Amino acid sequence: MRTLLGSMLLLAALALLLTGVEAGDKDKTVKLKGTITCAKCDLGKESTCMTVIVTKEKDKEVVYYFDPTSSKKYHSKICTEAMPGSVEGTVKTDGEKKIVTPTKVNFGK
């Protein structure tokens, strides 16, 4: 009986811990480094121009799309020529796409 009660308490604590971590990561500010470019003109992934940052994570390229307002704001700098840069902001997932809402964008290394 004691073992069963202890196991149940351990599982409950673990569930609370995992739920807390998941909720806390949602609004976490991240810093992404990579190439800021156009998803249509440079990558050929979209039918309309969109600003993205391409990063490497575990030897795999990951594309983060800028939110619509930021995409328009920064797009003229990168549509015809990709630039190295970094983005700080919050990330969310919308279907298969990762969307970053930038608070700070730096062009250049």
Biopython code that builds the backbone (N, CA, C, O; Angstrom):
import numpy as np
from Bio.PDB.StructureBuilder import StructureBuilder

atoms = [
    (1, "MET", "N", (0.831, -1.191, 0.000)),
    (1, "MET", "CA", (0.000, 0.000, 0.000)),
    (1, "MET", "C", (0.878, 1.259, 0.000)),
    (1, "MET", "O", (0.607, 2.213, -0.729)),
    (2, "ARG", "N", (1.924, 1.249, 0.819)),
    (2, "ARG", "CA", (2.831, 2.397, 0.870)),
    (2, "ARG", "C", (3.519, 2.600, -0.476)),
    (2, "ARG", "O", (3.695, 3.734, -0.921)),
    (3, "THR", "N", (3.904, 1.517, -1.115)),
    (3, "THR", "CA", (4.575, 1.605, -2.411)),
    (3, "THR", "C", (3.636, 2.202, -3.460)),
    (3, "THR", "O", (4.044, 3.039, -4.265)),
    (4, "LEU", "N", (2.391, 1.769, -3.443)),
    (4, "LEU", "CA", (1.404, 2.283, -4.388)),
    (4, "LEU", "C", (1.166, 3.776, -4.161)),
    (4, "LEU", "O", (1.112, 4.545, -5.121)),
    (5, "LEU", "N", (1.026, 4.187, -2.918)),
    (5, "LEU", "CA", (0.809, 5.587, -2.590)),
    (5, "LEU", "C", (2.023, 6.423, -2.991)),
    (5, "LEU", "O", (1.872, 7.510, -3.549)),
    (6, "GLY", "N", (3.215, 5.924, -2.710)),
    (6, "GLY", "CA", (4.441, 6.630, -3.084)),
    (6, "GLY", "C", (4.571, 6.776, -4.596)),
    (6, "GLY", "O", (4.971, 7.829, -5.090)),
    (7, "SER", "N", (4.236, 5.727, -5.320)),
    (7, "SER", "CA", (4.289, 5.770, -6.783)),
    (7, "SER", "C", (3.299, 6.781, -7.341)),
    (7, "SER", "O", (3.616, 7.516, -8.277)),
    (8, "MET", "N", (2.106, 6.819, -6.770)),
    (8, "MET", "CA", (1.093, 7.757, -7.238)),
    (8, "MET", "C", (1.526, 9.196, -6.975)),
    (8, "MET", "O", (1.324, 10.064, -7.824)),
    (9, "LEU", "N", (2.113, 9.459, -5.818)),
    (9, "LEU", "CA", (2.593, 10.804, -5.497)),
    (9, "LEU", "C", (3.733, 11.212, -6.430)),
    (9, "LEU", "O", (3.804, 12.357, -6.875)),
    (10, "LEU", "N", (4.614, 10.268, -6.715)),
    (10, "LEU", "CA", (5.734, 10.544, -7.622)),
    (10, "LEU", "C", (5.221, 10.872, -9.018)),
    (10, "LEU", "O", (5.705, 11.819, -9.638)),
    (11, "LEU", "N", (4.267, 10.125, -9.522)),
    (11, "LEU", "CA", (3.691, 10.394, -10.840)),
    (11, "LEU", "C", (2.974, 11.739, -10.881)),
    (11, "LEU", "O", (3.073, 12.469, -11.867)),
    (12, "ALA", "N", (2.251, 12.067, -9.811)),
    (12, "ALA", "CA", (1.551, 13.351, -9.750)),
    (12, "ALA", "C", (2.547, 14.510, -9.763)),
    (12, "ALA", "O", (2.338, 15.504, -10.457)),
    (13, "ALA", "N", (3.625, 14.380, -8.999)),
    (13, "ALA", "CA", (4.650, 15.420, -8.959)),
    (13, "ALA", "C", (5.329, 15.567, -10.315)),
    (13, "ALA", "O", (5.598, 16.682, -10.761)),
    (14, "LEU", "N", (5.601, 14.464, -10.959)),
    (14, "LEU", "CA", (6.222, 14.486, -12.278)),
    (14, "LEU", "C", (5.305, 15.149, -13.304)),
    (14, "LEU", "O", (5.770, 15.930, -14.135)),
    (15, "ALA", "N", (4.023, 14.848, -13.253)),
    (15, "ALA", "CA", (3.052, 15.460, -14.170)),
    (15, "ALA", "C", (2.994, 16.975, -13.964)),
    (15, "ALA", "O", (2.960, 17.728, -14.937)),
    (16, "LEU", "N", (2.983, 17.420, -12.727)),
    (16, "LEU", "CA", (2.975, 18.853, -12.438)),
    (16, "LEU", "C", (4.246, 19.526, -12.926)),
    (16, "LEU", "O", (4.194, 20.628, -13.472)),
    (17, "LEU", "N", (5.364, 18.890, -12.738)),
    (17, "LEU", "CA", (6.648, 19.436, -13.162)),
    (17, "LEU", "C", (6.698, 19.575, -14.677)),
    (17, "LEU", "O", (7.092, 20.623, -15.189)),
    (18, "LEU", "N", (6.308, 18.542, -15.392)),
    (18, "LEU", "CA", (6.344, 18.584, -16.850)),
    (18, "LEU", "C", (5.368, 19.603, -17.413)),
    (18, "LEU", "O", (5.688, 20.272, -18.396)),
    (19, "THR", "N", (4.203, 19.741, -16.830)),
    (19, "THR", "CA", (3.230, 20.728, -17.275)),
    (19, "THR", "C", (3.761, 22.132, -17.038)),
    (19, "THR", "O", (3.573, 23.008, -17.882)),
    (20, "GLY", "N", (4.410, 22.362, -15.928)),
    (20, "GLY", "CA", (4.982, 23.668, -15.621)),
    (20, "GLY", "C", (6.088, 24.043, -16.579)),
    (20, "GLY", "O", (6.169, 25.201, -16.990)),
    (21, "VAL", "N", (6.933, 23.120, -16.944)),
    (21, "VAL", "CA", (8.027, 23.388, -17.874)),
    (21, "VAL", "C", (7.464, 23.722, -19.246)),
    (21, "VAL", "O", (7.930, 24.656, -19.899)),
    (22, "GLU", "N", (6.476, 22.974, -19.683)),
    (22, "GLU", "CA", (5.877, 23.202, -20.986)),
    (22, "GLU", "C", (5.242, 24.587, -21.055)),
    (22, "GLU", "O", (5.430, 25.302, -22.039)),
    (23, "ALA", "N", (4.509, 24.968, -20.046)),
    (23, "ALA", "CA", (3.857, 26.271, -20.036)),
    (23, "ALA", "C", (4.882, 27.385, -19.936)),
    (23, "ALA", "O", (4.690, 28.439, -20.542)),
    (24, "GLY", "N", (5.954, 27.193, -19.204)),
    (24, "GLY", "CA", (6.974, 28.213, -19.042)),
    (24, "GLY", "C", (7.773, 28.457, -20.302)),
    (24, "GLY", "O", (8.245, 29.572, -20.519)),
    (25, "ASP", "N", (7.939, 27.445, -21.142)),
    (25, "ASP", "CA", (8.718, 27.588, -22.358)),
    (25, "ASP", "C", (7.975, 28.348, -23.451)),
    (25, "ASP", "O", (8.603, 28.834, -24.391)),
    (26, "LYS", "N", (6.653, 28.462, -23.349)),
    (26, "LYS", "CA", (5.877, 29.106, -24.396)),
    (26, "LYS", "C", (6.305, 30.544, -24.637)),
    (26, "LYS", "O", (6.476, 30.945, -25.788)),
    (27, "ASP", "N", (6.479, 31.318, -23.595)),
    (27, "ASP", "CA", (6.803, 32.731, -23.726)),
    (27, "ASP", "C", (8.280, 33.018, -23.476)),
    (27, "ASP", "O", (8.651, 34.158, -23.195)),
    (28, "LYS", "N", (9.095, 32.029, -23.572)),
    (28, "LYS", "CA", (10.520, 32.178, -23.325)),
    (28, "LYS", "C", (11.183, 32.898, -24.500)),
    (28, "LYS", "O", (10.933, 32.559, -25.656)),
    (29, "THR", "N", (12.014, 33.872, -24.213)),
    (29, "THR", "CA", (12.747, 34.568, -25.253)),
    (29, "THR", "C", (13.926, 33.712, -25.696)),
    (29, "THR", "O", (14.680, 33.195, -24.872)),
    (30, "VAL", "N", (14.072, 33.571, -27.005)),
    (30, "VAL", "CA", (15.161, 32.790, -27.571)),
    (30, "VAL", "C", (16.018, 33.686, -28.455)),
    (30, "VAL", "O", (15.561, 34.728, -28.923)),
    (31, "LYS", "N", (17.259, 33.276, -28.680)),
    (31, "LYS", "CA", (18.144, 33.984, -29.599)),
    (31, "LYS", "C", (18.507, 33.009, -30.708)),
    (31, "LYS", "O", (19.066, 31.942, -30.456)),
    (32, "LEU", "N", (18.184, 33.386, -31.930)),
    (32, "LEU", "CA", (18.447, 32.553, -33.099)),
    (32, "LEU", "C", (19.540, 33.212, -33.937)),
    (32, "LEU", "O", (19.488, 34.414, -34.195)),
    (33, "LYS", "N", (20.525, 32.429, -34.361)),
    (33, "LYS", "CA", (21.581, 32.926, -35.239)),
    (33, "LYS", "C", (21.548, 32.131, -36.525)),
    (33, "LYS", "O", (21.358, 30.914, -36.510)),
    (34, "GLY", "N", (21.732, 32.819, -37.637)),
    (34, "GLY", "CA", (21.728, 32.123, -38.914)),
    (34, "GLY", "C", (21.680, 33.094, -40.067)),
    (34, "GLY", "O", (22.289, 34.163, -40.022)),
    (35, "THR", "N", (20.950, 32.715, -41.104)),
    (35, "THR", "CA", (20.828, 33.532, -42.303)),
    (35, "THR", "C", (19.394, 34.045, -42.406)),
    (35, "THR", "O", (18.442, 33.265, -42.414)),
    (36, "ILE", "N", (19.253, 35.375, -42.485)),
    (36, "ILE", "CA", (17.943, 35.988, -42.648)),
    (36, "ILE", "C", (17.734, 36.167, -44.147)),
    (36, "ILE", "O", (18.556, 36.778, -44.830)),
    (37, "THR", "N", (16.629, 35.628, -44.651)),
    (37, "THR", "CA", (16.424, 35.594, -46.091)),
    (37, "THR", "C", (14.940, 35.581, -46.441)),
    (37, "THR", "O", (14.087, 35.715, -45.564)),
    (38, "CYS", "N", (14.637, 35.419, -47.732)),
    (38, "CYS", "CA", (13.257, 35.377, -48.223)),
    (38, "CYS", "C", (12.857, 33.932, -48.493)),
    (38, "CYS", "O", (13.567, 33.197, -49.180)),
    (39, "ALA", "N", (11.719, 33.534, -47.948)),
    (39, "ALA", "CA", (11.234, 32.161, -48.129)),
    (39, "ALA", "C", (10.837, 31.878, -49.572)),
    (39, "ALA", "O", (10.873, 30.724, -49.997)),
    (40, "LYS", "N", (10.462, 32.891, -50.329)),
    (40, "LYS", "CA", (10.071, 32.692, -51.732)),
    (40, "LYS", "C", (11.281, 32.822, -52.658)),
    (40, "LYS", "O", (11.613, 31.885, -53.384)),
    (41, "CYS", "N", (11.933, 33.975, -52.632)),
    (41, "CYS", "CA", (12.977, 34.278, -53.614)),
    (41, "CYS", "C", (14.248, 33.454, -53.421)),
    (41, "CYS", "O", (14.860, 33.033, -54.403)),
    (42, "ASP", "N", (14.649, 33.221, -52.190)),
    (42, "ASP", "CA", (15.897, 32.499, -51.930)),
    (42, "ASP", "C", (15.662, 31.008, -51.700)),
    (42, "ASP", "O", (16.384, 30.175, -52.247)),
    (43, "LEU", "N", (14.662, 30.670, -50.899)),
    (43, "LEU", "CA", (14.456, 29.267, -50.528)),
    (43, "LEU", "C", (13.466, 28.537, -51.432)),
    (43, "LEU", "O", (13.504, 27.309, -51.506)),
    (44, "GLY", "N", (12.585, 29.257, -52.119)),
    (44, "GLY", "CA", (11.594, 28.631, -52.975)),
    (44, "GLY", "C", (10.552, 27.816, -52.214)),
    (44, "GLY", "O", (9.964, 26.890, -52.772)),
    (45, "LYS", "N", (10.318, 28.155, -50.938)),
    (45, "LYS", "CA", (9.374, 27.412, -50.101)),
    (45, "LYS", "C", (7.964, 27.970, -50.132)),
    (45, "LYS", "O", (7.021, 27.269, -49.762)),
    (46, "GLU", "N", (7.792, 29.217, -50.564)),
    (46, "GLU", "CA", (6.489, 29.873, -50.505)),
    (46, "GLU", "C", (6.155, 30.512, -51.849)),
    (46, "GLU", "O", (7.032, 30.697, -52.692)),
    (47, "SER", "N", (4.880, 30.848, -52.043)),
    (47, "SER", "CA", (4.453, 31.512, -53.272)),
    (47, "SER", "C", (4.473, 33.032, -53.127)),
    (47, "SER", "O", (4.362, 33.750, -54.121)),
    (48, "THR", "N", (4.614, 33.527, -51.892)),
    (48, "THR", "CA", (4.733, 34.961, -51.645)),
    (48, "THR", "C", (5.978, 35.212, -50.795)),
    (48, "THR", "O", (6.451, 34.321, -50.090)),
    (49, "CYS", "N", (6.497, 36.428, -50.871)),
    (49, "CYS", "CA", (7.691, 36.776, -50.102)),
    (49, "CYS", "C", (7.391, 36.772, -48.606)),
    (49, "CYS", "O", (6.373, 37.308, -48.166)),
    (50, "MET", "N", (8.279, 36.167, -47.836)),
    (50, "MET", "CA", (8.185, 36.131, -46.378)),
    (50, "MET", "C", (9.599, 36.152, -45.814)),
    (50, "MET", "O", (10.498, 35.503, -46.347)),
    (51, "THR", "N", (9.789, 36.898, -44.739)),
    (51, "THR", "CA", (11.092, 36.950, -44.090)),
    (51, "THR", "C", (11.242, 35.762, -43.158)),
    (51, "THR", "O", (10.339, 35.454, -42.380)),
    (52, "VAL", "N", (12.393, 35.094, -43.240)),
    (52, "VAL", "CA", (12.677, 33.932, -42.392)),
    (52, "VAL", "C", (14.121, 34.004, -41.919)),
    (52, "VAL", "O", (14.946, 34.722, -42.485)),
    (53, "ILE", "N", (14.405, 33.243, -40.870)),
    (53, "ILE", "CA", (15.791, 33.032, -40.461)),
    (53, "ILE", "C", (16.022, 31.521, -40.494)),
    (53, "ILE", "O", (15.248, 30.745, -39.933)),
    (54, "VAL", "N", (17.097, 31.130, -41.159)),
    (54, "VAL", "CA", (17.456, 29.723, -41.275)),
    (54, "VAL", "C", (18.594, 29.465, -40.293)),
    (54, "VAL", "O", (19.654, 30.085, -40.386)),
    (55, "THR", "N", (18.370, 28.549, -39.353)),
    (55, "THR", "CA", (19.366, 28.222, -38.336)),
    (55, "THR", "C", (19.754, 26.754, -38.446)),
    (55, "THR", "O", (19.074, 25.967, -39.104)),
    (56, "LYS", "N", (20.849, 26.400, -37.798)),
    (56, "LYS", "CA", (21.257, 24.991, -37.720)),
    (56, "LYS", "C", (21.005, 24.506, -36.309)),
    (56, "LYS", "O", (21.455, 25.118, -35.340)),
    (57, "GLU", "N", (20.286, 23.405, -36.200)),
    (57, "GLU", "CA", (20.029, 22.769, -34.912)),
    (57, "GLU", "C", (20.307, 21.291, -35.070)),
    (57, "GLU", "O", (19.632, 20.601, -35.835)),
    (58, "LYS", "N", (21.284, 20.812, -34.357)),
    (58, "LYS", "CA", (21.671, 19.401, -34.429)),
    (58, "LYS", "C", (21.955, 18.979, -35.870)),
    (58, "LYS", "O", (21.443, 17.960, -36.333)),
    (59, "ASP", "N", (22.765, 19.756, -36.574)),
    (59, "ASP", "CA", (23.161, 19.479, -37.961)),
    (59, "ASP", "C", (21.992, 19.447, -38.942)),
    (59, "ASP", "O", (22.095, 18.836, -40.006)),
    (60, "LYS", "N", (20.889, 20.095, -38.598)),
    (60, "LYS", "CA", (19.712, 20.150, -39.465)),
    (60, "LYS", "C", (19.291, 21.611, -39.596)),
    (60, "LYS", "O", (19.258, 22.342, -38.606)),
    (61, "GLU", "N", (18.967, 22.036, -40.824)),
    (61, "GLU", "CA", (18.498, 23.398, -41.018)),
    (61, "GLU", "C", (17.047, 23.527, -40.566)),
    (61, "GLU", "O", (16.195, 22.709, -40.913)),
    (62, "VAL", "N", (16.787, 24.573, -39.784)),
    (62, "VAL", "CA", (15.431, 24.848, -39.294)),
    (62, "VAL", "C", (15.064, 26.260, -39.735)),
    (62, "VAL", "O", (15.846, 27.195, -39.565)),
    (63, "VAL", "N", (13.872, 26.408, -40.301)),
    (63, "VAL", "CA", (13.402, 27.698, -40.800)),
    (63, "VAL", "C", (12.381, 28.267, -39.821)),
    (63, "VAL", "O", (11.384, 27.621, -39.498)),
    (64, "TYR", "N", (12.646, 29.492, -39.352)),
    (64, "TYR", "CA", (11.718, 30.217, -38.482)),
    (64, "TYR", "C", (11.158, 31.388, -39.289)),
    (64, "TYR", "O", (11.915, 32.235, -39.764)),
    (65, "TYR", "N", (9.847, 31.434, -39.443)),
    (65, "TYR", "CA", (9.188, 32.516, -40.158)),
    (65, "TYR", "C", (8.962, 33.690, -39.213)),
    (65, "TYR", "O", (8.551, 33.497, -38.069)),
    (66, "PHE", "N", (9.230, 34.905, -39.686)),
    (66, "PHE", "CA", (8.908, 36.093, -38.907)),
    (66, "PHE", "C", (7.386, 36.243, -38.890)),
    (66, "PHE", "O", (6.715, 35.848, -39.844)),
    (67, "ASP", "N", (6.839, 36.810, -37.812)),
    (67, "ASP", "CA", (5.411, 37.096, -37.771)),
    (67, "ASP", "C", (5.100, 38.121, -38.877)),
    (67, "ASP", "O", (6.008, 38.829, -39.311)),
    (68, "PRO", "N", (3.851, 38.219, -39.341)),
    (68, "PRO", "CA", (3.535, 39.074, -40.503)),
    (68, "PRO", "C", (4.002, 40.525, -40.392)),
    (68, "PRO", "O", (4.511, 41.077, -41.367)),
    (69, "THR", "N", (3.843, 41.146, -39.242)),
    (69, "THR", "CA", (4.258, 42.544, -39.085)),
    (69, "THR", "C", (5.768, 42.686, -39.227)),
    (69, "THR", "O", (6.240, 43.572, -39.941)),
    (70, "SER", "N", (6.526, 41.834, -38.564)),
    (70, "SER", "CA", (7.981, 41.889, -38.632)),
    (70, "SER", "C", (8.486, 41.488, -40.005)),
    (70, "SER", "O", (9.493, 42.016, -40.475)),
    (71, "SER", "N", (7.799, 40.564, -40.648)),
    (71, "SER", "CA", (8.202, 40.131, -41.989)),
    (71, "SER", "C", (8.203, 41.317, -42.944)),
    (71, "SER", "O", (9.153, 41.507, -43.703)),
    (72, "LYS", "N", (7.140, 42.115, -42.907)),
    (72, "LYS", "CA", (7.049, 43.301, -43.769)),
    (72, "LYS", "C", (8.117, 44.329, -43.401)),
    (72, "LYS", "O", (8.724, 44.944, -44.278)),
    (73, "LYS", "N", (8.341, 44.509, -42.107)),
    (73, "LYS", "CA", (9.282, 45.523, -41.633)),
    (73, "LYS", "C", (10.710, 45.252, -42.105)),
    (73, "LYS", "O", (11.412, 46.186, -42.494)),
    (74, "TYR", "N", (11.150, 44.003, -42.080)),
    (74, "TYR", "CA", (12.538, 43.671, -42.376)),
    (74, "TYR", "C", (12.764, 43.122, -43.780)),
    (74, "TYR", "O", (13.908, 42.889, -44.171)),
    (75, "HIS", "N", (11.696, 42.912, -44.544)),
    (75, "HIS", "CA", (11.833, 42.193, -45.812)),
    (75, "HIS", "C", (12.647, 42.923, -46.868)),
    (75, "HIS", "O", (13.375, 42.277, -47.622)),
    (76, "SER", "N", (12.551, 44.235, -46.950)),
    (76, "SER", "CA", (13.246, 44.965, -48.018)),
    (76, "SER", "C", (14.766, 44.795, -47.936)),
    (76, "SER", "O", (15.451, 44.914, -48.952)),
    (77, "LYS", "N", (15.297, 44.522, -46.751)),
    (77, "LYS", "CA", (16.743, 44.364, -46.584)),
    (77, "LYS", "C", (17.252, 43.021, -47.110)),
    (77, "LYS", "O", (18.426, 42.898, -47.459)),
    (78, "ILE", "N", (16.379, 42.019, -47.169)),
    (78, "ILE", "CA", (16.874, 40.670, -47.458)),
    (78, "ILE", "C", (16.240, 40.007, -48.680)),
    (78, "ILE", "O", (16.629, 38.890, -49.021)),
    (79, "CYS", "N", (15.296, 40.639, -49.343)),
    (79, "CYS", "CA", (14.584, 39.964, -50.431)),
    (79, "CYS", "C", (15.511, 39.576, -51.573)),
    (79, "CYS", "O", (15.401, 38.471, -52.104)),
    (80, "THR", "N", (16.401, 40.440, -51.951)),
    (80, "THR", "CA", (17.277, 40.137, -53.078)),
    (80, "THR", "C", (18.624, 39.568, -52.652)),
    (80, "THR", "O", (19.370, 39.052, -53.485)),
    (81, "GLU", "N", (18.940, 39.658, -51.370)),
    (81, "GLU", "CA", (20.233, 39.150, -50.896)),
    (81, "GLU", "C", (20.122, 38.690, -49.437)),
    (81, "GLU", "O", (19.815, 39.486, -48.548)),
    (82, "ALA", "N", (20.371, 37.416, -49.206)),
    (82, "ALA", "CA", (20.351, 36.877, -47.838)),
    (82, "ALA", "C", (21.481, 37.502, -47.030)),
    (82, "ALA", "O", (22.542, 37.826, -47.563)),
    (83, "MET", "N", (21.232, 37.664, -45.725)),
    (83, "MET", "CA", (22.241, 38.266, -44.854)),
    (83, "MET", "C", (22.383, 37.449, -43.578)),
    (83, "MET", "O", (21.390, 36.950, -43.048)),
    (84, "PRO", "N", (23.611, 37.307, -43.078)),
    (84, "PRO", "CA", (23.760, 36.669, -41.771)),
    (84, "PRO", "C", (23.180, 37.589, -40.707)),
    (84, "PRO", "O", (23.199, 38.812, -40.850)),
    (85, "GLY", "N", (22.666, 36.990, -39.643)),
    (85, "GLY", "CA", (22.100, 37.821, -38.596)),
    (85, "GLY", "C", (21.615, 37.016, -37.417)),
    (85, "GLY", "O", (21.777, 35.798, -37.352)),
    (86, "SER", "N", (21.011, 37.735, -36.480)),
    (86, "SER", "CA", (20.451, 37.088, -35.290)),
    (86, "SER", "C", (19.119, 37.737, -34.966)),
    (86, "SER", "O", (18.872, 38.900, -35.288)),
    (87, "VAL", "N", (18.268, 36.954, -34.320)),
    (87, "VAL", "CA", (16.935, 37.411, -33.952)),
    (87, "VAL", "C", (16.677, 36.993, -32.511)),
    (87, "VAL", "O", (16.910, 35.842, -32.144)),
    (88, "GLU", "N", (16.203, 37.919, -31.704)),
    (88, "GLU", "CA", (15.738, 37.602, -30.356)),
    (88, "GLU", "C", (14.234, 37.785, -30.348)),
    (88, "GLU", "O", (13.716, 38.762, -30.889)),
    (89, "GLY", "N", (13.534, 36.844, -29.732)),
    (89, "GLY", "CA", (12.083, 36.953, -29.666)),
    (89, "GLY", "C", (11.456, 35.690, -29.128)),
    (89, "GLY", "O", (12.148, 34.790, -28.652)),
    (90, "THR", "N", (10.139, 35.631, -29.206)),
    (90, "THR", "CA", (9.416, 34.453, -28.739)),
    (90, "THR", "C", (9.027, 33.599, -29.938)),
    (90, "THR", "O", (8.766, 34.117, -31.024)),
    (91, "VAL", "N", (8.992, 32.294, -29.732)),
    (91, "VAL", "CA", (8.694, 31.352, -30.809)),
    (91, "VAL", "C", (7.428, 30.570, -30.476)),
    (91, "VAL", "O", (7.218, 30.155, -29.336)),
    (92, "LYS", "N", (6.596, 30.380, -31.484)),
    (92, "LYS", "CA", (5.428, 29.510, -31.350)),
    (92, "LYS", "C", (5.360, 28.645, -32.603)),
    (92, "LYS", "O", (5.996, 28.946, -33.613)),
    (93, "THR", "N", (4.596, 27.586, -32.529)),
    (93, "THR", "CA", (4.428, 26.698, -33.667)),
    (93, "THR", "C", (3.022, 26.860, -34.215)),
    (93, "THR", "O", (2.045, 26.830, -33.467)),
    (94, "ASP", "N", (2.928, 27.034, -35.542)),
    (94, "ASP", "CA", (1.642, 27.151, -36.221)),
    (94, "ASP", "C", (1.599, 26.073, -37.293)),
    (94, "ASP", "O", (2.104, 26.267, -38.399)),
    (95, "GLY", "N", (1.000, 24.950, -36.965)),
    (95, "GLY", "CA", (1.017, 23.802, -37.871)),
    (95, "GLY", "C", (2.428, 23.250, -37.950)),
    (95, "GLY", "O", (2.995, 22.830, -36.941)),
    (96, "GLU", "N", (2.992, 23.249, -39.145)),
    (96, "GLU", "CA", (4.360, 22.750, -39.349)),
    (96, "GLU", "C", (5.396, 23.869, -39.248)),
    (96, "GLU", "O", (6.597, 23.601, -39.200)),
    (97, "LYS", "N", (4.933, 25.134, -39.217)),
    (97, "LYS", "CA", (5.847, 26.274, -39.242)),
    (97, "LYS", "C", (6.169, 26.762, -37.836)),
    (97, "LYS", "O", (5.324, 26.756, -36.942)),
    (98, "LYS", "N", (7.424, 27.187, -37.670)),
    (98, "LYS", "CA", (7.836, 27.854, -36.438)),
    (98, "LYS", "C", (7.817, 29.349, -36.733)),
    (98, "LYS", "O", (8.433, 29.816, -37.692)),
    (99, "ILE", "N", (7.094, 30.096, -35.885)),
    (99, "ILE", "CA", (6.921, 31.536, -36.067)),
    (99, "ILE", "C", (7.652, 32.264, -34.946)),
    (99, "ILE", "O", (7.433, 31.977, -33.769)),
    (100, "VAL", "N", (8.524, 33.212, -35.311)),
    (100, "VAL", "CA", (9.218, 34.011, -34.314)),
    (100, "VAL", "C", (8.635, 35.423, -34.342)),
    (100, "VAL", "O", (8.425, 36.001, -35.409)),
    (101, "THR", "N", (8.380, 35.965, -33.159)),
    (101, "THR", "CA", (7.969, 37.357, -33.010)),
    (101, "THR", "C", (9.175, 38.100, -32.460)),
    (101, "THR", "O", (9.426, 38.073, -31.255)),
    (102, "PRO", "N", (9.923, 38.765, -33.336)),
    (102, "PRO", "CA", (11.181, 39.383, -32.911)),
    (102, "PRO", "C", (11.005, 40.598, -32.012)),
    (102, "PRO", "O", (10.103, 41.415, -32.202)),
    (103, "THR", "N", (11.888, 40.692, -31.032)),
    (103, "THR", "CA", (11.997, 41.897, -30.231)),
    (103, "THR", "C", (13.268, 42.647, -30.605)),
    (103, "THR", "O", (13.400, 43.843, -30.343)),
    (104, "LYS", "N", (14.210, 41.918, -31.229)),
    (104, "LYS", "CA", (15.479, 42.516, -31.646)),
    (104, "LYS", "C", (16.008, 41.744, -32.853)),
    (104, "LYS", "O", (16.065, 40.515, -32.833)),
    (105, "VAL", "N", (16.396, 42.468, -33.904)),
    (105, "VAL", "CA", (16.976, 41.848, -35.103)),
    (105, "VAL", "C", (18.286, 42.538, -35.406)),
    (105, "VAL", "O", (18.342, 43.766, -35.474)),
    (106, "ASN", "N", (19.342, 41.761, -35.587)),
    (106, "ASN", "CA", (20.664, 42.288, -35.931)),
    (106, "ASN", "C", (21.115, 41.670, -37.238)),
    (106, "ASN", "O", (21.058, 40.451, -37.403)),
    (107, "PHE", "N", (21.565, 42.503, -38.175)),
    (107, "PHE", "CA", (22.113, 42.012, -39.425)),
    (107, "PHE", "C", (23.632, 42.051, -39.337)),
    (107, "PHE", "O", (24.200, 42.951, -38.719)),
    (108, "GLY", "N", (24.286, 41.079, -39.952)),
    (108, "GLY", "CA", (25.740, 40.973, -39.888)),
    (108, "GLY", "C", (26.125, 39.970, -38.830)),
    (108, "GLY", "O", (25.277, 39.505, -38.067)),
    (109, "LYS", "N", (27.392, 39.636, -38.779)),
    (109, "LYS", "CA", (27.854, 38.606, -37.840)),
    (109, "LYS", "C", (27.899, 39.158, -36.497)),
    (109, "LYS", "O", (28.262, 38.457, -35.553)),
]
sb = StructureBuilder()
sb.init_structure("model")
sb.init_model(0)
sb.init_chain("A")
sb.init_seg("    ")
for serial, (resi, resn, name, xyz) in enumerate(atoms, 1):
    if name == "N":
        sb.init_residue(resn, " ", resi, " ")
    sb.init_atom(name, np.array(xyz, "f"), 0.0, 1.0, " ", f" {name:<3s}", serial, name[0])
structure = sb.get_structure()
